[in-house]
Amino acid sequence: MAEYVHSAYDEPAMIRFLFRFVGLLCLALAFILLVYDGTKSIADQRIYITSVTDMWVAAHEASLTQLRPAVERLSVWLWDPVAVKILAAPSELVLAVIGMVFILIGRKKRRLIGYARD
């Protein structure tokens, strides 16, 4: 009698769906922000790039001011080179990268079944 062995390929489908959904939501938001910056740039004839900090201030400014002490409690070096560069990066790029990571995490892993042995 063969025993069933739990493998990494048996993860629930709902979690994969959730990761893919969040990934697609991030990609859609990145595209919307790209169109927003593009239309703003065309209308004003200047290049506008919305940073993560600008979007965060527009969404919830109080949480952004609480971010620095929270990150510095984890590690001092984590704030200055890492968090500062991420906050200064274009929001479209950051959302696109986050979206692609979530989509790749949520993809179904394929297993090779039944190689014929000679």
MODELLER restraints for C-alpha pairs under 7 A, 6 or more apart:
rsr = mdl.restraints
at = mdl.atoms
rsr.add(forms.Gaussian(group=physical.xy_distance, feature=features.Distance(at['CA:9:A'], at['CA:109:A']), mean=6.45, stdev=0.5))
rsr.add(forms.Gaussian(group=physical.xy_distance, feature=features.Distance(at['CA:16:A'], at['CA:106:A']), mean=4.20, stdev=0.5))
rsr.add(forms.Gaussian(group=physical.xy_distance, feature=features.Distance(at['CA:16:A'], at['CA:107:A']), mean=6.45, stdev=0.5))
rsr.add(forms.Gaussian(group=physical.xy_distance, feature=features.Distance(at['CA:17:A'], at['CA:106:A']), mean=6.59, stdev=0.5))
rsr.add(forms.Gaussian(group=physical.xy_distance, feature=features.Distance(at['CA:19:A'], at['CA:102:A']), mean=5.29, stdev=0.5))
rsr.add(forms.Gaussian(group=physical.xy_distance, feature=features.Distance(at['CA:19:A'], at['CA:103:A']), mean=6.17, stdev=0.5))
rsr.add(forms.Gaussian(group=physical.xy_distance, feature=features.Distance(at['CA:19:A'], at['CA:105:A']), mean=6.75, stdev=0.5))
rsr.add(forms.Gaussian(group=physical.xy_distance, feature=features.Distance(at['CA:19:A'], at['CA:106:A']), mean=4.83, stdev=0.5))
rsr.add(forms.Gaussian(group=physical.xy_distance, feature=features.Distance(at['CA:20:A'], at['CA:102:A']), mean=6.08, stdev=0.5))
rsr.add(forms.Gaussian(group=physical.xy_distance, feature=features.Distance(at['CA:20:A'], at['CA:103:A']), mean=4.63, stdev=0.5))
rsr.add(forms.Gaussian(group=physical.xy_distance, feature=features.Distance(at['CA:20:A'], at['CA:106:A']), mean=5.14, stdev=0.5))
rsr.add(forms.Gaussian(group=physical.xy_distance, feature=features.Distance(at['CA:22:A'], at['CA:99:A']), mean=6.98, stdev=0.5))
rsr.add(forms.Gaussian(group=physical.xy_distance, feature=features.Distance(at['CA:22:A'], at['CA:102:A']), mean=6.75, stdev=0.5))
rsr.add(forms.Gaussian(group=physical.xy_distance, feature=features.Distance(at['CA:23:A'], at['CA:98:A']), mean=6.96, stdev=0.5))
rsr.add(forms.Gaussian(group=physical.xy_distance, feature=features.Distance(at['CA:23:A'], at['CA:99:A']), mean=3.80, stdev=0.5))
rsr.add(forms.Gaussian(group=physical.xy_distance, feature=features.Distance(at['CA:23:A'], at['CA:100:A']), mean=6.11, stdev=0.5))
rsr.add(forms.Gaussian(group=physical.xy_distance, feature=features.Distance(at['CA:23:A'], at['CA:102:A']), mean=4.72, stdev=0.5))
rsr.add(forms.Gaussian(group=physical.xy_distance, feature=features.Distance(at['CA:23:A'], at['CA:103:A']), mean=5.02, stdev=0.5))
rsr.add(forms.Gaussian(group=physical.xy_distance, feature=features.Distance(at['CA:24:A'], at['CA:99:A']), mean=6.14, stdev=0.5))
rsr.add(forms.Gaussian(group=physical.xy_distance, feature=features.Distance(at['CA:26:A'], at['CA:95:A']), mean=5.45, stdev=0.5))
rsr.add(forms.Gaussian(group=physical.xy_distance, feature=features.Distance(at['CA:26:A'], at['CA:96:A']), mean=6.43, stdev=0.5))
rsr.add(forms.Gaussian(group=physical.xy_distance, feature=features.Distance(at['CA:26:A'], at['CA:98:A']), mean=6.90, stdev=0.5))
rsr.add(forms.Gaussian(group=physical.xy_distance, feature=features.Distance(at['CA:26:A'], at['CA:99:A']), mean=4.83, stdev=0.5))
rsr.add(forms.Gaussian(group=physical.xy_distance, feature=features.Distance(at['CA:27:A'], at['CA:95:A']), mean=6.38, stdev=0.5))
rsr.add(forms.Gaussian(group=physical.xy_distance, feature=features.Distance(at['CA:27:A'], at['CA:96:A']), mean=5.17, stdev=0.5))
rsr.add(forms.Gaussian(group=physical.xy_distance, feature=features.Distance(at['CA:27:A'], at['CA:99:A']), mean=5.29, stdev=0.5))
rsr.add(forms.Gaussian(group=physical.xy_distance, feature=features.Distance(at['CA:30:A'], at['CA:92:A']), mean=4.42, stdev=0.5))
rsr.add(forms.Gaussian(group=physical.xy_distance, feature=features.Distance(at['CA:30:A'], at['CA:95:A']), mean=5.41, stdev=0.5))
rsr.add(forms.Gaussian(group=physical.xy_distance, feature=features.Distance(at['CA:30:A'], at['CA:96:A']), mean=5.78, stdev=0.5))
rsr.add(forms.Gaussian(group=physical.xy_distance, feature=features.Distance(at['CA:31:A'], at['CA:92:A']), mean=6.97, stdev=0.5))
rsr.add(forms.Gaussian(group=physical.xy_distance, feature=features.Distance(at['CA:33:A'], at['CA:92:A']), mean=6.03, stdev=0.5))
rsr.add(forms.Gaussian(group=physical.xy_distance, feature=features.Distance(at['CA:34:A'], at['CA:92:A']), mean=6.03, stdev=0.5))
rsr.add(forms.Gaussian(group=physical.xy_distance, feature=features.Distance(at['CA:37:A'], at['CA:48:A']), mean=5.71, stdev=0.5))
rsr.add(forms.Gaussian(group=physical.xy_distance, feature=features.Distance(at['CA:37:A'], at['CA:49:A']), mean=6.05, stdev=0.5))
rsr.add(forms.Gaussian(group=physical.xy_distance, feature=features.Distance(at['CA:37:A'], at['CA:50:A']), mean=6.87, stdev=0.5))
rsr.add(forms.Gaussian(group=physical.xy_distance, feature=features.Distance(at['CA:40:A'], at['CA:48:A']), mean=6.81, stdev=0.5))
rsr.add(forms.Gaussian(group=physical.xy_distance, feature=features.Distance(at['CA:41:A'], at['CA:47:A']), mean=4.87, stdev=0.5))
rsr.add(forms.Gaussian(group=physical.xy_distance, feature=features.Distance(at['CA:41:A'], at['CA:48:A']), mean=5.36, stdev=0.5))
rsr.add(forms.Gaussian(group=physical.xy_distance, feature=features.Distance(at['CA:49:A'], at['CA:90:A']), mean=6.18, stdev=0.5))
rsr.add(forms.Gaussian(group=physical.xy_distance, feature=features.Distance(at['CA:50:A'], at['CA:90:A']), mean=5.72, stdev=0.5))
rsr.add(forms.Gaussian(group=physical.xy_distance, feature=features.Distance(at['CA:50:A'], at['CA:91:A']), mean=6.00, stdev=0.5))
rsr.add(forms.Gaussian(group=physical.xy_distance, feature=features.Distance(at['CA:51:A'], at['CA:87:A']), mean=6.73, stdev=0.5))
rsr.add(forms.Gaussian(group=physical.xy_distance, feature=features.Distance(at['CA:51:A'], at['CA:88:A']), mean=5.51, stdev=0.5))
rsr.add(forms.Gaussian(group=physical.xy_distance, feature=features.Distance(at['CA:51:A'], at['CA:89:A']), mean=5.45, stdev=0.5))
rsr.add(forms.Gaussian(group=physical.xy_distance, feature=features.Distance(at['CA:51:A'], at['CA:90:A']), mean=4.38, stdev=0.5))
rsr.add(forms.Gaussian(group=physical.xy_distance, feature=features.Distance(at['CA:51:A'], at['CA:91:A']), mean=5.00, stdev=0.5))
rsr.add(forms.Gaussian(group=physical.xy_distance, feature=features.Distance(at['CA:52:A'], at['CA:87:A']), mean=4.92, stdev=0.5))
rsr.add(forms.Gaussian(group=physical.xy_distance, feature=features.Distance(at['CA:52:A'], at['CA:88:A']), mean=6.13, stdev=0.5))
rsr.add(forms.Gaussian(group=physical.xy_distance, feature=features.Distance(at['CA:52:A'], at['CA:89:A']), mean=6.15, stdev=0.5))
rsr.add(forms.Gaussian(group=physical.xy_distance, feature=features.Distance(at['CA:52:A'], at['CA:90:A']), mean=6.06, stdev=0.5))
rsr.add(forms.Gaussian(group=physical.xy_distance, feature=features.Distance(at['CA:52:A'], at['CA:91:A']), mean=4.59, stdev=0.5))
rsr.add(forms.Gaussian(group=physical.xy_distance, feature=features.Distance(at['CA:53:A'], at['CA:87:A']), mean=5.15, stdev=0.5))
rsr.add(forms.Gaussian(group=physical.xy_distance, feature=features.Distance(at['CA:53:A'], at['CA:88:A']), mean=6.41, stdev=0.5))
rsr.add(forms.Gaussian(group=physical.xy_distance, feature=features.Distance(at['CA:56:A'], at['CA:64:A']), mean=6.78, stdev=0.5))
rsr.add(forms.Gaussian(group=physical.xy_distance, feature=features.Distance(at['CA:57:A'], at['CA:64:A']), mean=6.97, stdev=0.5))
rsr.add(forms.Gaussian(group=physical.xy_distance, feature=features.Distance(at['CA:68:A'], at['CA:79:A']), mean=6.83, stdev=0.5))
rsr.add(forms.Gaussian(group=physical.xy_distance, feature=features.Distance(at['CA:71:A'], at['CA:78:A']), mean=6.79, stdev=0.5))
rsr.add(forms.Gaussian(group=physical.xy_distance, feature=features.Distance(at['CA:71:A'], at['CA:79:A']), mean=6.06, stdev=0.5))
rsr.add(forms.Gaussian(group=physical.xy_distance, feature=features.Distance(at['CA:72:A'], at['CA:78:A']), mean=6.87, stdev=0.5))
rsr.add(forms.Gaussian(group=physical.xy_distance, feature=features.Distance(at['CA:72:A'], at['CA:79:A']), mean=6.03, stdev=0.5))
